[in-house]
Amino acid sequence: MTAALVNGGKKHFGWGTDRHMQADIFDAINAGTRATGNWAKKPPVFPLWPRPSEKKATADGETREVSVADLYHRFTRR
């Protein structure tokens, strides 16, 4: 749960390195299918694997690092 909160919230729970790699492999297979397929007109657009949204950027465009104090406040907030 701590890693999910660091990555952007509860929607990232369960999204470890293995899950991201599986989603990337799925997208790569679809891209390869689209590139090498024999299509009559134009190739279809395959949907990407749904992922949780990216980290929120701060005002200057950089992602903000989360401190231990920030995590403590998130856990103790009611």
Beta strands, then each sheet from edge to edge (+ up, - down):
end
